Amino acid sequence: MRDLIGARDWLTVFILPAYAPELNAVEYLWANVKHSLANLASVALDRLEALVRNRLKRLQYRSDVLDGFLAGTGLSLDLPPPSP
């Protein structure tokens, strides 16, 4: 695994404890999505899927909110810019 990671200079890997949801930005993202669906009483699974996809799509364009999820973990946001 170290060889695979070392061969990709664009890849940043953070070693996290086995269970630490407070260090996982995805937990903040799902909490946000679940909060927006809190009072939903959907009877069809496909309707629920569509709503979740819609909420995730909205977040895709809210980089300030996504940055906040990362900041909540305490991880550094100083990543190198993507190469062209």
Order of alpha helices (4+ residues) and beta strands (2+ residues): alpha-alpha-alpha-alpha
